[in-house]
Amino acid sequence: GVSDEEVVTALQSAFPASRWFFSADAMKSPEQIDAILKQDITEDEIFGYMTRQNMDCYFDGDKLPGIRSEIAAVTEGIVFVYGVGAAYVQPSYDLLVYADMARWEIQMRFRRNEVSNVGISNREERASLQYKRAFFVDWRICDRFKKKLMKKWDYVLDTNTAGNPKMATAKAIEAGLEKASRTPFRVVPFFDPGPWGGQWMKEVCDLDREVPNFAWCFDCVPEENSLYLGFGDVRFELPSIDLVFAYPARLLGNPVYGRFGDEFPIRFDFLDTMEGGNLSLQVHPLTQYIQEKFGMHYTQDESYYMLDAAEDATVYLGVKEGIEPEEMIDALNEAQESGCFDAEKYVGRYPVKKHDHLLIPAGTIHCSGTNGMVLEISATPYIFTFKLWDWGRLGLDGRPRPINIKHGQEVIQWNRTESWVRKENKGTPHRTQHPKPFNDFFKIGYAPAELISLQMGERKQNFFNAFVNFFLILFDFFDISFVDVTCCVELFGNLVFTVGYSFHFGSQLTEFRHIQIHNIPIDYHFSNIGTHVVCSHLRHFLSYQLVFLIVHKKLYLL
């Protein structure tokens, strides 16, 4: 995603007498690269296979000795070896500068036809196909190589903002990542419109009024989101996945790290259909299916927490009683030609209200209906959604969005009917033990297969003259307990996930508070521009995060 022209032009201008060698000159031809990666890229519109290839697959073994000899023959002056895999082309060097960029920015550049995938020239290709190739191939290969290089970096170049590159020493970046691994932090959220998007986030988050809608906010997806580090007055942006790569066990805790490796296994995003449309009717693959077909070792179990809902808000969940699978699949296939599908004949539709919680394990047909604001808590296999029906509409690019009935029919769990939803799925609050001075503490939902539970406590107090609602999104194997009922959670050796967006809520609420975690002070400051958390002396708490989600004078602790 890096703009080679921008970086190279600037450096050549600064060092006019330098010699330049480009990694691209040592690569195989685009046709050879395509042939090697064909099985992983696939012919599918959306899905590929998580590649097992490494950086060497891009390079021509016959070209490498020649370019390395040319580099070695230069006896004076500055030599630049530039491009993807430069440190593979020239394994020995005096200085290593790593040009980094968040994946959300790469996607934006795909959409603007500014950059190509690795080793080929395809910037004019449809952005969705570029993204697929990057997701299944390029980013897997580059991440493997990045992890080998991180301890060898001398400098890191922030290339996220065109025309405004920033460089920091690797020691400074390491110090920033190390601090983030020990203290509360949050990633940079990004918002994106969609064919079903709503208006809630636009108003509450004060987003661009010129954009027709906002469908998604991804607010804890480290592979996609950025992380800001501050160096004096300079804000340095790098992919938040760098933090996961640098300190996986410390950040995730040993149980999570042992199960998922250096992947952040859960994500939080917001789905806004307020004054919008229904999400696509969809299903996520079962673990065995995602492993066999796509090479992913865990799947997207998820849940919906209703942050807000209009009176007519609904969700579609599970199938109706007595449905014949073949009949429904035939109807879905016919709908691709006729443009008509009677969803309510086959799929359960349920009213929802604010604070409802619904568990949606993989294999369950589902979607949020219109006029809901959903906090989606799920595992993080990113794009593995099988759309079954998209209500006869087009995507924002004017093209029909791909439908995946062939995949979907292989994983739909037909026993998840209305009775199953009523008994097992739609979270019904029930009272449980709670720490004082909560008036009520409810366990709202629990799904052992998903390893997700949600608990919510509420108590009246004179705290911004409002109710304070707390909810915790927990993996079942975490040992969670409350410490100080004001707004603190501690986690022993594991992770409380960072989510949320600090919404504007008025300067009258600016206030300082003070809490303690086992006698370790934490000062936090609520202001009209967000939430700021300052922590100190956290040596003994190696893997927890403290985050506040503020919505309409309510403080949510996650």
C-alpha positions as CSV (number, residue, x, y, z in Angstrom):
1,G,0.0,0.0,0.0
2,V,3.0,2.3,0.4
3,S,3.2,5.0,-2.4
4,D,6.5,4.0,-3.9
5,E,6.6,7.1,-6.1
6,E,6.3,9.4,-3.1
7,V,8.9,7.7,-0.9
8,V,11.4,7.1,-3.7
9,T,11.1,10.6,-5.1
10,A,11.7,12.2,-1.7
11,L,14.7,10.0,-0.9
12,Q,16.3,10.4,-4.3
13,S,15.9,14.2,-4.0
14,A,17.6,14.1,-0.6
15,F,20.4,11.8,-1.7
16,P,21.0,12.6,-5.4
17,A,24.3,10.6,-5.6
18,S,22.9,7.4,-4.1
19,R,22.6,4.1,-5.9
20,W,19.2,2.4,-6.1
21,F,18.2,-1.2,-6.4
22,F,14.5,-2.3,-6.4
23,S,13.2,-5.6,-5.0
24,A,10.7,-5.7,-7.8
25,D,13.5,-6.3,-10.3
26,A,14.3,-9.6,-8.6
27,M,10.7,-10.8,-8.6
28,K,9.2,-13.5,-10.8
29,S,6.9,-12.3,-13.6
30,P,3.3,-11.5,-12.6
31,E,2.2,-14.6,-14.6
32,Q,4.6,-16.8,-12.6
33,I,3.4,-15.3,-9.3
34,D,-0.2,-15.8,-10.3
35,A,0.5,-19.4,-11.1
36,I,2.1,-20.1,-7.7
37,L,-0.7,-18.4,-5.8
38,K,-3.6,-19.5,-7.9
39,Q,-4.8,-22.1,-5.4
40,D,-4.9,-19.6,-2.6
41,I,-6.4,-16.7,-4.6
42,T,-9.0,-19.0,-6.2
43,E,-11.7,-18.0,-8.7
44,D,-14.2,-17.2,-6.0
45,E,-15.5,-13.6,-5.9
46,I,-14.8,-13.3,-2.1
47,F,-13.0,-16.2,-0.6
48,G,-9.6,-17.6,-1.0
49,Y,-7.4,-19.9,1.1
50,M,-5.1,-18.6,3.9
51,T,-1.8,-19.1,2.1
52,R,1.1,-21.1,3.5
53,Q,3.6,-19.3,1.2
54,N,6.5,-17.1,2.4
55,M,8.4,-14.2,1.0
56,D,10.5,-16.3,-1.2
57,C,7.5,-17.2,-3.4
58,Y,7.6,-13.8,-5.0
59,F,11.3,-13.9,-6.0
60,D,13.2,-15.4,-9.0
61,G,16.0,-17.6,-7.8
62,D,17.9,-16.9,-11.0
63,K,17.7,-13.1,-10.6
64,L,18.7,-12.9,-6.9
65,P,22.4,-13.7,-7.3
66,G,22.8,-11.1,-10.0
67,I,21.2,-8.3,-8.1
68,R,23.1,-9.2,-4.9
69,S,26.4,-9.2,-6.8
70,E,25.6,-5.7,-8.2
71,I,24.9,-4.4,-4.7
72,A,28.1,-6.0,-3.4
73,A,30.1,-4.4,-6.2
74,V,29.2,-0.8,-5.0
75,T,32.2,0.3,-3.0
76,E,31.3,3.8,-2.0
77,G,28.4,6.1,-1.5
78,I,24.9,5.3,-0.2
79,V,23.0,2.2,-1.6
80,F,19.3,2.0,-1.2
81,V,17.5,-1.4,-1.7
82,Y,13.8,-0.6,-1.8
83,G,10.5,-2.4,-2.0
84,V,8.6,-5.3,-0.6
85,G,11.0,-7.9,0.5
86,A,14.1,-5.6,0.3
87,A,15.6,-7.3,3.3
88,Y,15.0,-10.7,1.6
89,V,16.8,-9.5,-1.5
90,Q,19.7,-8.1,0.6
91,P,19.9,-9.9,3.9
92,S,22.9,-7.9,5.2
93,Y,22.6,-4.2,5.6
94,D,23.8,-1.2,7.6
95,L,20.4,0.3,8.2
96,L,16.9,-1.1,8.0
97,V,13.9,1.2,7.7
98,Y,10.5,-0.4,7.7
99,A,7.7,1.5,5.9
100,D,4.5,0.6,7.6
101,M,0.8,1.2,7.0
102,A,-2.5,0.2,8.5
103,R,-4.7,-2.1,6.5
104,W,-7.7,0.2,6.5
105,E,-5.6,2.8,4.7
106,I,-4.5,0.2,2.2
107,Q,-8.1,-0.6,1.5
108,M,-8.8,3.0,0.9
109,R,-6.0,3.1,-1.6
110,F,-7.4,0.0,-3.3
111,R,-10.7,1.8,-3.6
112,R,-9.0,4.9,-5.2
113,N,-7.1,2.7,-7.6
114,E,-3.8,4.0,-6.2
115,V,-1.8,0.8,-5.4
116,S,-1.4,-2.8,-6.7
117,N,-1.0,-6.1,-4.9
118,V,2.5,-7.4,-4.4
119,G,4.4,-8.4,-7.5
120,I,1.8,-7.5,-10.0
121,S,0.3,-4.4,-11.6
122,N,-3.4,-4.4,-10.9
123,R,-4.3,-1.1,-9.4
124,E,-7.3,-0.8,-11.8
125,E,-8.7,-4.1,-10.7
126,R,-11.9,-4.0,-8.6
127,A,-11.0,-3.1,-5.0
128,S,-12.9,-6.1,-3.6
129,L,-10.6,-8.5,-5.6
130,Q,-7.5,-6.6,-4.6
131,Y,-8.6,-6.9,-0.9
132,K,-9.3,-10.6,-1.3
133,R,-5.8,-11.2,-2.7
134,A,-4.2,-9.1,0.0
135,F,-6.2,-10.8,2.8
136,F,-5.5,-14.4,1.8
137,V,-2.0,-14.0,0.3
138,D,-0.1,-10.7,0.5
139,W,-0.8,-9.8,4.1
140,R,-0.1,-13.4,5.4
141,I,3.2,-13.5,3.6
142,C,4.3,-9.9,4.6
143,D,3.2,-10.5,8.2
144,R,5.4,-13.6,8.5
145,F,8.3,-11.6,7.2
146,K,7.6,-8.6,9.3
147,K,7.7,-10.7,12.5
148,K,11.1,-11.9,11.6
149,L,12.3,-8.3,11.0
150,M,10.8,-6.4,13.9
151,K,13.7,-6.8,16.3
152,K,16.1,-5.8,13.5
153,W,14.4,-2.5,12.6
154,D,16.5,0.7,12.9
155,Y,13.7,3.1,11.9
156,V,10.0,2.8,11.2
157,L,8.3,5.0,8.6
158,D,4.7,6.0,9.1
159,T,3.3,6.2,5.5
160,N,-0.5,6.4,6.4
161,T,-1.0,10.0,5.4
162,A,0.0,10.9,1.9
163,G,2.5,13.8,1.8
164,N,3.1,13.6,5.5
165,P,5.5,10.7,6.2
166,K,6.9,10.4,9.7
167,M,9.9,8.4,10.9
168,A,10.8,7.3,14.4
169,T,13.6,5.2,15.7
170,A,12.8,1.5,16.3
171,K,13.8,2.0,20.0
172,A,11.1,4.7,20.3
173,I,8.5,2.5,18.6
174,E,9.5,-0.5,20.8
175,A,9.1,1.7,23.9
176,G,5.7,2.8,22.8
177,L,4.5,-0.7,22.1
178,E,5.9,-1.9,25.4
179,K,4.1,0.8,27.3
180,A,0.8,0.0,25.4
181,S,1.2,-3.7,26.3
182,R,1.1,-2.7,30.0
183,T,-1.4,0.1,30.2
184,P,-4.9,0.8,29.0
185,F,-5.1,1.8,25.4
186,R,-7.5,1.8,22.5
187,V,-7.2,1.5,18.8
188,V,-8.3,4.1,16.2
189,P,-11.9,3.4,15.1
190,F,-12.9,3.6,11.5
191,F,-16.4,4.1,10.0
192,D,-17.6,2.9,6.7
193,P,-20.9,3.3,4.8
194,G,-22.9,0.4,3.4
195,P,-26.0,-0.4,1.5
196,W,-28.0,-0.9,4.7
197,G,-26.3,1.8,6.8
198,G,-28.1,4.1,9.2
199,Q,-27.9,7.5,10.8
200,W,-27.3,6.9,14.5
201,M,-23.5,6.9,14.4
202,K,-23.5,10.0,12.1
203,E,-25.4,12.0,14.8
204,V,-23.9,10.5,18.0
205,C,-20.3,10.4,16.8
206,D,-20.6,13.7,14.9
207,L,-19.4,12.1,11.6
208,D,-19.4,13.7,8.1
209,R,-22.9,14.8,7.3
210,E,-22.2,14.6,3.6
211,V,-21.8,10.8,3.7
212,P,-25.2,9.1,3.0
213,N,-24.9,6.7,5.9
214,F,-22.5,4.8,8.1
215,A,-23.1,1.1,8.4
216,W,-20.0,-0.1,10.3
217,C,-17.6,1.1,12.9
218,F,-14.7,-1.2,13.5
219,D,-13.3,-0.4,16.9
220,C,-11.3,-3.3,18.0
221,V,-9.9,-5.2,15.0
222,P,-6.2,-4.9,15.4
223,E,-5.4,-6.4,12.0
224,E,-7.4,-3.5,10.4
225,N,-7.2,-0.7,12.9
226,S,-4.4,1.7,13.7
227,L,-2.7,2.6,17.0
228,Y,-1.4,6.1,17.7
229,L,1.8,6.7,19.6
230,G,2.6,10.2,20.7
231,F,6.2,11.6,20.6
232,G,5.9,15.1,21.9
233,D,3.5,16.9,19.6
234,V,4.0,14.3,16.8
235,R,1.3,11.6,16.4
236,F,2.7,8.5,14.9
237,E,0.3,5.9,13.4
238,L,1.1,2.3,12.9
239,P,-1.0,-0.9,12.5
240,S,-2.2,-2.0,15.9
241,I,-1.4,-5.6,14.9
242,D,2.2,-4.6,15.5
243,L,1.4,-4.6,19.2
244,V,0.0,-8.1,19.0
245,F,3.1,-9.3,17.2
246,A,5.4,-7.6,19.6
247,Y,3.8,-8.7,22.9
248,P,1.3,-11.5,22.2
249,A,1.5,-13.4,25.5
250,R,1.6,-10.2,27.6
251,L,-1.3,-8.7,25.7
252,L,-3.5,-11.7,25.3
253,G,-2.6,-13.8,28.4
254,N,-1.2,-17.3,28.3
255,P,-4.4,-19.2,27.8
256,V,-5.5,-17.0,24.8
257,Y,-2.0,-17.0,23.3
258,G,-1.8,-20.7,23.7
259,R,-5.1,-21.2,21.8
260,F,-4.8,-18.5,19.1
261,G,-1.1,-17.6,18.8
262,D,-0.3,-14.0,17.9
263,E,-3.8,-13.3,16.6
264,F,-6.3,-11.1,18.4
265,P,-9.2,-13.5,18.6
266,I,-12.2,-11.3,19.2
267,R,-13.5,-8.1,17.6
268,F,-16.0,-5.4,18.4
269,D,-17.8,-3.5,15.8
270,F,-21.0,-1.4,15.5
271,L,-23.7,-2.1,13.0
272,D,-26.0,0.8,12.5
273,T,-29.4,0.2,10.8
274,M,-31.2,3.2,12.4
275,E,-33.3,4.6,9.5
276,G,-31.4,2.2,7.3
277,G,-32.1,-1.3,6.0
278,N,-31.8,-4.9,7.0
279,L,-28.4,-6.5,7.0
280,S,-28.0,-9.3,4.5
281,L,-29.5,-12.6,5.6
282,Q,-26.4,-14.6,6.4
283,V,-24.7,-17.5,8.2
284,H,-21.1,-18.0,9.3
285,P,-19.2,-21.3,8.7
286,L,-18.6,-24.0,11.3
287,T,-15.1,-24.5,12.5
288,Q,-14.5,-27.7,10.5
289,Y,-15.8,-26.0,7.3
290,I,-13.7,-22.9,7.7
291,Q,-10.6,-25.1,8.3
292,E,-11.2,-27.3,5.3
293,K,-12.3,-24.7,2.8
294,F,-10.3,-21.6,3.8
295,G,-7.4,-22.7,6.1
296,M,-8.7,-20.7,9.0
297,H,-8.4,-22.4,12.4
298,Y,-11.4,-20.8,14.2
299,T,-14.7,-19.4,13.1
300,Q,-16.9,-16.4,13.6
301,D,-19.2,-17.0,16.6
302,E,-20.8,-13.8,17.6
303,S,-23.4,-12.0,19.6
304,Y,-25.5,-8.9,19.3
305,Y,-25.8,-6.4,22.1
306,M,-28.5,-3.8,21.3
307,L,-27.1,-0.4,22.2
308,D,-30.2,1.3,20.9
309,A,-33.4,0.3,19.2
310,A,-36.5,1.9,17.7
311,E,-39.9,0.6,18.7
312,D,-40.1,-1.5,15.5
313,A,-36.6,-2.9,15.7
314,T,-36.2,-6.6,14.9
315,V,-33.7,-9.3,14.3
316,Y,-33.9,-12.4,12.1
317,L,-32.6,-15.5,13.9
318,G,-32.8,-19.2,13.1
319,V,-35.3,-20.9,10.9
320,K,-39.0,-21.5,11.4
321,E,-40.3,-24.8,12.8
322,G,-40.9,-27.5,10.2
323,I,-38.9,-25.9,7.4
324,E,-37.8,-28.2,4.7
325,P,-34.1,-27.4,3.9
326,E,-34.3,-28.2,0.2
327,E,-37.4,-26.0,-0.2
328,M,-35.7,-23.0,1.4
329,I,-32.5,-23.4,-0.5
330,D,-34.5,-23.7,-3.8
331,A,-36.3,-20.5,-2.8
332,L,-33.1,-18.7,-2.1
333,N,-31.6,-19.8,-5.5
334,E,-34.8,-18.7,-7.3
335,A,-34.6,-15.3,-5.6
336,Q,-31.4,-14.6,-7.4
337,E,-33.4,-14.5,-10.6
338,S,-36.8,-13.3,-9.4
339,G,-35.5,-10.7,-6.9
340,C,-38.1,-12.0,-4.4
341,F,-37.6,-14.1,-1.2
342,D,-40.2,-14.4,1.6
343,A,-37.7,-14.3,4.5
344,E,-40.4,-14.4,7.2
345,K,-41.8,-17.7,5.7
346,Y,-38.5,-19.4,6.5
347,V,-36.6,-17.4,9.1
348,G,-37.7,-16.4,12.6
349,R,-38.1,-12.6,13.2
350,Y,-38.1,-11.3,16.7
351,P,-38.7,-7.8,18.2
352,V,-35.7,-6.4,20.2
353,K,-35.3,-3.6,22.6
354,K,-32.4,-1.6,24.0
355,H,-30.0,-3.7,26.1
356,D,-31.2,-7.0,24.6
357,H,-28.4,-9.5,24.0
358,L,-28.5,-12.3,21.4
359,L,-26.0,-15.2,21.0
360,I,-25.4,-16.2,17.4
361,P,-23.1,-19.3,17.2
362,A,-21.7,-20.2,13.8
363,G,-24.2,-22.0,11.6
364,T,-27.2,-19.9,12.7
365,I,-29.0,-17.9,10.1
366,H,-29.3,-14.3,11.3
367,C,-29.3,-10.6,10.5
368,S,-30.2,-7.4,12.2
369,G,-33.3,-5.8,10.9
370,T,-33.8,-2.1,10.3
371,N,-33.8,0.5,13.2
372,G,-31.3,-1.2,15.4
373,M,-27.9,-0.1,16.8
374,V,-25.8,-3.3,17.4
375,L,-22.6,-3.8,19.2
376,E,-21.4,-7.0,17.6
377,I,-19.0,-9.0,19.7
378,S,-17.5,-11.9,17.8
379,A,-14.5,-13.9,17.0
380,T,-12.2,-12.3,14.4
381,P,-12.1,-14.4,11.1
382,Y,-12.9,-11.1,9.3
383,I,-14.7,-11.8,6.0
384,F,-16.2,-15.2,6.4
385,T,-19.8,-14.3,6.1
386,F,-22.0,-16.3,3.7
387,K,-24.7,-14.0,2.4
388,L,-27.9,-15.9,1.5
389,W,-30.2,-13.0,0.6
390,D,-29.5,-9.3,0.2
391,W,-33.1,-8.0,-0.2
392,G,-32.7,-7.4,-3.9
393,R,-30.5,-4.4,-3.6
394,L,-27.1,-3.3,-5.0
395,G,-23.9,-2.5,-3.2
396,L,-22.5,1.0,-3.0
397,D,-20.5,0.3,-6.2
398,G,-23.7,-0.3,-8.1
399,R,-23.0,-4.0,-8.4
400,P,-25.0,-6.9,-6.8
401,R,-23.2,-8.0,-3.7
402,P,-22.0,-11.6,-4.0
403,I,-24.4,-14.3,-2.6
404,N,-22.9,-17.5,-1.1
405,I,-25.8,-20.0,-1.0
406,K,-23.5,-22.8,-2.1
407,H,-21.3,-22.3,1.0
408,G,-24.2,-21.4,3.2
409,Q,-26.3,-24.5,2.6
410,E,-23.3,-26.6,3.8
411,V,-23.3,-25.0,7.3
412,I,-26.8,-23.9,8.2
413,Q,-27.9,-25.7,11.4
414,W,-31.5,-26.5,10.6
415,N,-32.2,-27.6,14.2
416,R,-31.9,-24.0,15.3
417,T,-35.5,-23.2,15.1
418,E,-37.9,-20.8,17.0
419,S,-38.0,-23.2,20.0
420,W,-34.2,-23.3,20.0
421,V,-34.0,-19.5,19.9
422,R,-36.5,-19.1,22.7
423,K,-34.8,-21.7,24.9
424,E,-31.1,-21.3,24.1
425,N,-30.3,-18.1,22.2
426,K,-32.1,-14.9,23.0
427,G,-30.5,-13.8,26.2
428,T,-32.9,-13.6,29.0
429,P,-31.5,-11.7,32.0
430,H,-31.5,-13.5,35.3
431,R,-30.3,-12.4,38.6
432,T,-27.0,-13.6,39.8
433,Q,-24.5,-12.8,42.6
434,H,-23.2,-9.3,42.4
435,P,-20.8,-7.0,44.2
436,K,-22.2,-4.3,46.4
437,P,-23.5,-1.6,45.9
438,F,-25.1,-2.7,42.6
439,N,-28.9,-2.7,42.8
440,D,-29.1,-5.4,40.1
441,F,-26.6,-7.6,38.4
442,F,-27.7,-9.9,35.6
443,K,-26.2,-12.6,33.6
444,I,-27.6,-11.9,30.2
445,G,-26.2,-14.5,27.9
446,Y,-23.8,-17.5,27.9
447,A,-22.7,-19.8,25.2
448,P,-20.1,-22.3,26.1
449,A,-19.3,-23.2,22.5
450,E,-18.6,-19.5,21.8
451,L,-16.7,-18.9,25.0
452,I,-18.7,-15.6,25.3
453,S,-20.8,-14.4,28.2
454,L,-22.2,-11.0,28.9
455,Q,-23.0,-9.7,32.3
456,M,-24.6,-6.4,33.1
457,G,-24.9,-4.5,36.3
458,E,-26.8,-1.3,37.0
459,R,-27.0,0.9,40.0
460,K,-28.4,4.4,40.8
461,Q,-25.8,6.9,42.0
462,N,-25.0,10.6,41.7
463,F,-22.5,10.1,38.9
464,F,-23.1,12.6,36.1
465,N,-26.7,12.5,37.3
466,A,-27.3,9.4,35.3
467,F,-27.6,5.7,35.6
468,V,-24.3,4.0,35.2
469,N,-24.6,0.8,33.2
470,F,-21.7,-1.6,33.2
471,F,-21.3,-4.5,30.8
472,L,-18.5,-6.9,30.5
473,I,-17.8,-9.0,27.4
474,L,-16.0,-12.1,28.8
475,F,-14.4,-15.2,27.5
476,D,-15.6,-18.0,29.7
477,F,-12.1,-19.1,30.7
478,F,-11.3,-15.6,32.1
479,D,-11.3,-15.1,35.8
480,I,-13.1,-11.8,36.2
481,S,-13.9,-9.9,39.3
482,F,-15.0,-6.4,40.2
483,V,-12.5,-4.2,42.0
484,D,-14.1,-1.0,43.2
485,V,-17.6,-0.8,42.0
486,T,-17.2,2.7,40.4
487,C,-15.7,1.6,37.1
488,C,-13.0,-0.9,37.3
489,V,-12.4,-4.5,36.2
490,E,-9.4,-6.5,36.9
491,L,-8.3,-9.6,35.0
492,F,-5.6,-11.9,36.2
493,G,-3.2,-12.9,33.5
494,N,-5.7,-12.5,30.6
495,L,-7.4,-9.8,28.6
496,V,-10.3,-7.5,28.9
497,F,-10.9,-6.4,25.4
498,T,-10.7,-2.8,24.2
499,V,-13.8,-1.6,22.5
500,G,-15.9,1.4,22.3
501,Y,-15.9,4.9,21.0
502,S,-15.8,8.0,23.3
503,F,-18.8,9.9,22.1
504,H,-19.3,13.7,22.5
505,F,-21.5,14.2,25.5
506,G,-21.1,17.9,26.6
507,S,-18.5,19.7,28.5
508,Q,-20.7,19.9,31.6
509,L,-19.6,16.4,32.4
510,T,-15.9,17.2,32.6
511,E,-14.7,15.7,35.8
512,F,-11.8,14.0,37.4
513,R,-12.3,10.7,39.3
514,H,-9.9,8.5,41.1
515,I,-10.0,4.7,41.5
516,Q,-7.7,2.0,42.6
517,I,-6.8,-1.5,41.5
518,H,-5.4,-3.4,44.5
519,N,-4.1,-0.1,45.8
520,I,-2.6,0.9,42.5
521,P,-3.9,4.4,41.6
522,I,-5.5,5.2,38.2
523,D,-6.6,8.7,37.4
524,Y,-9.1,9.1,34.7
525,H,-10.5,12.2,33.1
526,F,-13.9,12.5,31.3
527,S,-14.1,15.4,28.9
528,N,-16.3,16.6,26.1
529,I,-13.8,15.2,23.5
530,G,-13.5,11.7,24.9
531,T,-12.1,9.7,27.7
532,H,-8.5,9.8,28.8
533,V,-7.1,7.2,31.1
534,V,-3.7,7.8,32.9
535,C,-2.3,4.8,34.6
536,S,0.9,4.2,36.6
537,H,2.6,1.4,38.5
538,L,1.0,-1.4,36.5
539,R,4.0,-3.7,36.7
540,H,1.9,-6.5,38.2
541,F,-0.9,-6.4,35.7
542,L,0.6,-7.5,32.5
543,S,-2.5,-8.1,30.4
544,Y,-5.6,-6.2,31.1
545,Q,-7.2,-3.2,29.5
546,L,-9.6,-0.7,30.9
547,V,-12.0,1.0,28.4
548,F,-15.0,3.2,28.7
549,L,-17.8,3.4,26.2
550,I,-19.8,6.6,26.7
551,V,-23.2,6.9,25.1
552,H,-25.8,9.5,26.0
553,K,-24.6,10.1,29.5
554,K,-24.2,6.4,30.2
555,L,-20.9,5.0,31.0
556,Y,-20.2,1.5,29.8
557,L,-17.2,-0.4,31.1
558,L,-15.9,-3.2,29.0
